[in-house]
Amino acid sequence: MKTAISIDDRLLQDADRVARDMGVSRSRLFSVALREYLLHRHAQATIERLNRVYAGDADPAEQRTVKGMKAKFRPVLKERW
């Protein structure tokens, strides 16, 4: 899909330089960079949720879900391999 965005001139020059160094198009560079950013953001959100759960600050629904998961998998973890 094509789209139009505004980017600072200096940032665009840097992006063009990196794209050339990598041997990819500017569009490909932006796609890869955006995908990596979104994955990082998702991972950070997951870490924040886990931190809240382990700190006891999670909402009650999350706490029930975690308790249920622990109860479900605890017997599996205790089995001898």
DRENTOR-745004 format. One record per residue (C-alpha): residue number from 1; x, y, z. Coordinates in nm, 3 decimals, padded with zeros to 5 digits. Layout:
N
{node NUM, {X, Y, Z}}
...
This chain:
81
{node 1, {00.000, 00.000, 00.000}}
{node 2, {00.128, 00.344, -00.080}}
{node 3, {00.109, 00.626, 00.170}}
{node 4, {00.249, 00.974, 00.211}}
{node 5, {00.421, 01.084, 00.532}}
{node 6, {00.623, 01.385, 00.641}}
{node 7, {00.976, 01.322, 00.767}}
{node 8, {01.243, 01.563, 00.881}}
{node 9, {01.498, 01.625, 00.603}}
{node 10, {01.793, 01.512, 00.814}}
{node 11, {01.617, 01.190, 00.915}}
{node 12, {01.529, 01.116, 00.553}}
{node 13, {01.890, 01.171, 00.446}}
{node 14, {02.009, 00.934, 00.717}}
{node 15, {01.747, 00.677, 00.614}}
{node 16, {01.855, 00.703, 00.249}}
{node 17, {02.217, 00.650, 00.349}}
{node 18, {02.132, 00.344, 00.558}}
{node 19, {01.911, 00.202, 00.283}}
{node 20, {02.196, 00.237, 00.034}}
{node 21, {02.441, 00.075, 00.277}}
{node 22, {02.200, -00.214, 00.329}}
{node 23, {02.124, -00.246, -00.041}}
{node 24, {01.750, -00.206, 00.005}}
{node 25, {01.495, 00.047, -00.106}}
{node 26, {01.385, 00.329, 00.121}}
{node 27, {01.040, 00.173, 00.134}}
{node 28, {01.186, -00.160, 00.245}}
{node 29, {01.395, 00.012, 00.511}}
{node 30, {01.089, 00.192, 00.648}}
{node 31, {00.887, -00.131, 00.648}}
{node 32, {01.159, -00.321, 00.834}}
{node 33, {01.211, -00.037, 01.081}}
{node 34, {00.841, 00.000, 01.150}}
{node 35, {00.798, -00.376, 01.197}}
{node 36, {01.089, -00.382, 01.444}}
{node 37, {00.950, -00.083, 01.630}}
{node 38, {00.606, -00.242, 01.661}}
{node 39, {00.754, -00.572, 01.780}}
{node 40, {00.961, -00.385, 02.038}}
{node 41, {00.657, -00.190, 02.152}}
{node 42, {00.452, -00.508, 02.184}}
{node 43, {00.730, -00.675, 02.384}}
{node 44, {00.753, -00.373, 02.615}}
{node 45, {00.377, -00.379, 02.673}}
{node 46, {00.397, -00.750, 02.756}}
{node 47, {00.682, -00.691, 03.000}}
{node 48, {00.487, -00.410, 03.168}}
{node 49, {00.181, -00.635, 03.205}}
{node 50, {00.393, -00.917, 03.349}}
{node 51, {00.558, -00.676, 03.590}}
{node 52, {00.215, -00.560, 03.708}}
{node 53, {00.101, -00.920, 03.752}}
{node 54, {00.408, -01.019, 03.952}}
{node 55, {00.389, -00.702, 04.158}}
{node 56, {00.026, -00.775, 04.240}}
{node 57, {-00.090, -00.460, 04.063}}
{node 58, {-00.277, -00.634, 03.782}}
{node 59, {-00.650, -00.604, 03.749}}
{node 60, {-00.849, -00.888, 03.908}}
{node 61, {-00.930, -01.050, 03.573}}
{node 62, {-00.558, -01.076, 03.486}}
{node 63, {-00.483, -01.212, 03.832}}
{node 64, {-00.749, -01.483, 03.792}}
{node 65, {-00.611, -01.574, 03.451}}
{node 66, {-00.258, -01.605, 03.589}}
{node 67, {-00.377, -01.815, 03.885}}
{node 68, {-00.566, -02.043, 03.648}}
{node 69, {-00.263, -02.083, 03.423}}
{node 70, {-00.038, -02.161, 03.718}}
{node 71, {-00.284, -02.419, 03.851}}
{node 72, {-00.315, -02.579, 03.509}}
{node 73, {00.058, -02.609, 03.444}}
{node 74, {00.187, -02.673, 03.795}}
{node 75, {00.127, -03.052, 03.775}}
{node 76, {00.306, -03.066, 03.441}}
{node 77, {00.609, -02.888, 03.582}}
{node 78, {00.624, -03.122, 03.880}}
{node 79, {00.628, -03.438, 03.665}}
{node 80, {00.959, -03.618, 03.632}}
{node 81, {01.112, -03.610, 03.288}}
